[in-house]
């Protein structure tokens, strides 16, 4: 096993040849490289599988021994300064390695089919391989400088992948927004790293913890300065993990391909902030007020993310706000000192949210056949519904992921979220109340997404039409280009419902009723053009086997991964607690006591009841009880009877809350009118100063020189008599001044 630790340095570099080979191939042999592009995908999957097997071996060793292995070598060496690079294998590293590799493999398999018709297929896998290399290097780094290098590489890959379809204005703006927002946090992180180096004189984690604790206990450093340094470090985690107030980039990042949303913005990159805080938790625990700040930011993010997800129409954007809220739970757990529970929720959420994002990609893939006329509507839940009979496997997998995120037993997130809620109640009842209410909101908006997507009726569909009609269909180019082609078809587009409620009545024409009675639905065929490949589809269709395989693998993880936190053995300890024993001892925390199952079930009843209540409310609002009755009328009547509120007042309150949620709590608008407007005003002022003052001085000197030269050139006419007259005139004036004859001339003129 020691040999396995010794070869741990190769983990970040196994995938590095893939983007290098793809880049060289596209540069030198573009046609041949594109013809064998599937080989690049297979090579990427094979190499990442090797890393996964190696990571599994290291994880098993960590569970059995719970040890820490670190190897470093000097890069620069001076009398007063030494910079070392190396790698560290510890329980936290092994957990992150397992997450990155397992989720990464499923995403790669899924992407092979999802991106099959995209011209940037090879570029996509090159970016993805380089991102995996950067993320593996980040989690195995042994010091802060090395982490910061890979931290920036991860941010660069995120920028490239979010803006993968850079010809789309929304994607271009989204990647710029993510880049600028993360630069704010990364600048704070860099300042914090230098501050702690100034205090301790080291970037290595072991030396950093020991020297810092000695400085704190001996009162060698000012307490406010320590707090400031910790806040600067925390700023990097706030931006990367999309915590308030630097969360605004995450929803817009959904403009990238859906597999990227599953890998980067659900399971790995956004978890980098949680990873950094967990790695540096021994520092934060001895600094005053910083743990309270982490808890405060976490609880604000939890509540804000859940409320903003309530009214989103874009299926991926709703999941993005859900990711933001769940990352807030991890931050809250770290702020309360629950190191183990934060890691537990990091694991369970990664698999569940990756399943939901890939399931959303499968839905988007299927909706392209019936909403092909408008590329920006394939992700709109308002135009979905009734997909259960068309995509049954996707529906079941999505439902399991939804139940897991809602906290329904015995799925993965149930075990981790409920433990965070229990520890939060013990830490602060106020935070416990807010976290519990948000758990109910999570169940509400997640089941809302599920119901709007899969249940009810299709809100937009095609129906046979007896006459010929020319309509426009759009071929969806994944590069963002939209080309229209006039097609003559015997069908027309019927928009049945354009509201979110699936409880409205759906009336079918008599023609369609007759065909349904005969067993013929009369489904028209719609041609969606992917570049030169023409594919013919009818109503929503199930995804291909490679995409479904990834979904089923993630379903399996969602079902069983929660078992690592369940105490099955006689000692009452679970695998995860045994896994992180060394870090728990490093934090001077007690190991988890044996579990009393009666007390456990008693404590979990409350949180599960809240989750079921949220699901019930979502079903009441978005799923009709009777086919000819509107649930909203029932709800309004009930509230009117119980509270005496009028329908108009109730609608006003609901619309206000809806607008607040749909418009992202107006935070983006506030940033636009304050910071962005201020920066633009400053730029205009600087531009005015540069053009009107700096350039004016330079241009003025040039103009003066020009006119002076123009005037002098007429003096030189080439006539010697004129030159002599001018010369003697100047000489005479000089002598008059020299001999002080001017007063005499004035006297003569007066007399």
Secondary structure, DSSP 8 states (H G I E B T S, - for coil): -HHHHHTGGGGGGSSHHHHHHHHHHHHH-HHHHHHTHHHHHHHHHHHHHHHHHHHHHHHHHHHHH---EEEEEEEEE-SS-EEEEEEEE-HHHHHHHHHHHHHHHHHHHHHHHHTTT-TTHHHHHHHHHHHHHHHHHHHTB-BHHHHHHHHHHHHHHHHHHHTSSTTSHHHHHHHHHHHHHHHHHHHHHHHHHHHHHHHHS--BHHHHHHHHHHHHHTT-S-HHHHHHHHHHHHHHHHHHTT-TTS-HHHHHGGGS-HHHHHIIIIISGGGHHHHHHHHTHHHHTTSTTHHHHHHHHHHHHHHHHHHHTTT--BHHHHHHHHHHHHHHHHHHHHHTT-HHHHHHHHHHHHHHHHHHHHHHHHHHHHHTTTSTT-GGGTTBGGG----TTTSHHHHHHHHHHHHHHHT-TTSHHHHHHHHHHHHHHHH-HHHHHHHHHHHHHHHHHHHHHHHHHHSS--SEEEEEEEEEEEEEEEEE-TTS-EEEEEEEEEEEEEE---SS-TTS-----HHHHHHHHTT------EEEEETTEEEEE-SS----HHHHHHHHHHHHHHHHGGGGGS--STT---HHHHHTHHHHHHTT--------HHHHHHHHHHHHHHHHHHHHHHHHHHS-SSTT--HHHHHHHHHHHHH---HHHHHHHHHHHHHHHHTGGGHHHHHIIIIIHHHHHHHHHHHHHIIIIIHHHHHHHHHHHHHHHHHHHTT--S-HHHHHHHHHHHHHHHHHHHTT-HHHHHHHHH-
